[in-house]
Amino acid sequence: MKKNVAKWKLAWSDEFDGVKLDETKWTRCARGASDWDNTMSDDPDLLRIANSVMQLRGVENKNTATDASPYLTAGVTSKGKFSFKHGKAEIRARFKSARGAWPALWMLGAEGTWPSSGEIDIMEHLNFDDKVYQTIHSEYTLKIDKTNTPPKGATAKIDRDGWNTYGCEWDGERIVLSVNGIPAHTYPRVAEKGAEQWPFDRAFYFIFSMQIGGKWVNGPGPTEPADYPAWMEIDWVRVFAEDKQEKSK
């Protein structure tokens, strides 16, 4: 009988090996009214794919006569094209920091409405920080429990200017968020707190967003136009499913 064998098998991925966005997997994020999407643009120059890397750019808007947004950014989502329930996701990414830059790798519940549908923030980076935020959101964390019990998030140190791998391992009892293979935050299911605390028994889809500005990122100070362009680069994203056959050996 084998013990301690790998229990994961690759279920879905994008290595960004082409020169165009794979539209069977992704859709460009549209402009919205929230802090995370209110500078989104469909300008083709803001999303570049070359050398097996996708670059999501953020730039100062030089033509506010046609678009009043002071900055323009790019993002992609797998909504309606790929979602998964439980498993392991890993994303290798890096970014060029800037005052007011807010790159993020995250997931939303594919059913229902936010916040009751849940949110898993695998990585959020602010300004020139040498750390990232990893956070779980739900109706429970945002509206019901103000004591942050169990803790909804944590920070983790990163190589700010280099590549890092951000991970989420997730089953019916816990979500484990990691950086470079090292667990940084674990969020458990607490059965007695009910569905509001654990809306994570459903499928989730990805959002990769390169945002500029907002109440949170601008807390330490205003956005600095001289820092731009800035960007987030994604080398690959891989989703693994539990290999039940291998686990049972």
N, C-alpha and C positions, 0 to 999 in steps of 0.2 A: 504493500500500500504506500502510495506517495504522500508526502506531507509538504506543506509550505510551497506548493506549486503556484505559478502565476494564475490568477483567477480572472484575468481580463482578456478580451479579444477586441480588436478594432472593429467598430460598427459603422463609423462615418468619419470623414475627414475632408479637409481642404488644404492642400500643400501650396496653393497659389502658383502652380507651375506654368500657367498660360500667360497671356498678355491682356486678357479681359476678365472682368468679373464673371464668375460662373452663375448665370441667372437661374439655373436649376436649383441653386442652393441659397442665393442671396438676393435681396432687394435693397436698393439705396434707401436710406432713411429720409423721410420727408420732413419739411419744416413743420414745427408744432409750436405750442404755446408754453411748454415746460422749459425749465432751465436747461435741461439736457439736450433739447432739440431745437431751440429757437434761433439757432444760426445755421441749421442744416441747409445745404444747397445741392442741386443736381449738376453743378458745373463739372464736366468730365475731368478737368485738370485736378480736381481735389481728391480723386481716387486714382492711384497709379498702381499697376502691377508689373513688376520687372524682377528678374533674378530670383524668382520664387518667393517674393515678398510683396504683400499688399500694404500700400502706404495710404493712410487716411490723413489728409492735410487740413490745417487750419490757417487761414490767411486774413490779413486786413482787407476789408472791402474798399477798393479804390473807386467804385462807381455807386455811391449811395443814392444817386438820382433815380436809378432803376430798381434798387433794392436797399431799403433803409437800414438793414442790419449792418452794424459796424464791422462785423467779422463774418466769414463764411467757412463752413466746416463740412466734413463728410462723415457718414456712418453707414453701416450695413446691418440688416437684420435677416434672420432665417425664418421669420414668422410666415406661416402658411406653406413653408417649403421643407423645413426640418425642425423637429422637436423630439425630445426624448424624456423618458421617465426613469429615474434612477440610473446609476452607472458612474462613469468617471470621465471628466472633460479636462483636457490640458491645452493651453494656448501659450505659444512662445511669442513674446512681444517685446518691443522697446519703444522709446519715444524721445523726441527732442523737446525738452522742457521749455516753458515760457511762463511769464507772469500772466495768470488768467487761463492757462491751459488745463483741461480736465479730461484726459483720455480715460475710457472705461471699457471693461469687458464684463458683460453681465447677462442675466437671463430673466425672463418673465414667464409667468404661467400662461399656457396656451388657451386656457378656458377661464371664463369669468372676467371680472374687472378688477383693476388694481385699487386698493392694496389687498383685497381679500384673496386675489389669485396668487399672491406671493411674488417675491423678487429675490434673486440671489446675485449679489454683487461680487464677482470673482476678483475684480481689481478695479480700483479707482485711484487715480494719481492727481495731486494738486500742485500747481506751480512748480517750484524747484525742490520739492520734498525728496528726501532719500528713503521714504517709506510709502507704502500703499495702504489703502483701506479695503477691508474685506468684510461685508455686512450682509445680514439677512433681514428682509423686510416682510411684513405681513400686516393684516388688520390688527393683530395682537400687539406687535412691536410698535406700531404707529399710533394706535388709538386706545387700546385697552390697558396695557400694562406699562406704566410710566416708571417702573423700578428697574427696567432692563434686566429682568430675570426670566429665563437664562440670558446671559449677555448676548446681544444681537450681533456684535462685531468686534474686530480687533485691527491692529495695524501690524505690518511686517516690514522689516528692512529689505531693501533691494539694492542691486547695482543700478543706480539711477540712470546712467548713460549707456548701459549695456543690455544684453538680452537676458530676460528672466522668463521662467516658465511658471504660469499661474494655473492652479488646479482646483477642481471641485470633485470630491468623491461623495456620493450621495445614495442613501438607501432609505428604507422605510422608518429608520430610527434616528438618523443623524445626518448632518451635512458637515463635511470636513473640507475646509479651504486651506490651500497650501501655496507656498512660494518655493520654487526650485526643489520640489519634492519633500519639503519640510512642512508638516502641519502647522498652521498659524492660528486657526480658529475652528472650534467645533461647536456646532449648534445642535442640541438634542431635541428630539420629540418628547414632549411632556404630556402624556396621555390625558391627565386630568384637566388640562387647560383647554382641551377641545380643538375643533377644526380651525379656529381663528389663529391658534398658535402654530399649527402644522398644516398649511395648505400645500404640502410638498409631495403628496401622493397623486400627482398629475404630471402631464408632460410640460416641459419648459422649452422655450426657444431662445436663441442668442440675439444680443444686440452688441455691436462693437461701435462705439461712438467717440469721435474726436470733437469735443465741445470746447468752446471758448466763452468764459464769463459765466456769471451766476452768483447767487448769494453766498453759496458755500465756498467756491474757489476764490472769490474776491474778498473773503473775510479779512485776510491779511493786508489787502491793498488793491488798488485798481489794476486793471489789465494794462500791460505795457506794449503799445504797438511796435516798438523797436525790436521786440523779441521774436516777431513773426516774419516768415512762416514758421509754424511748428507742426508736429505730426506724431502719429502713432503708426508703427510698422508691425505687421503680424507675419511671422514666418510660417506658422501653420497652426491649425486647430484640429484636435483629434478627440473623438468620443469613443469610449470603450464600454462594452456591455459585459456583464458578469458571464464568465465562461463556466456554466453550471457543470458541464461534462468534465472539464479539467478540475474543477473544485472538488468533485465527488470521488476522484481517483485516490 
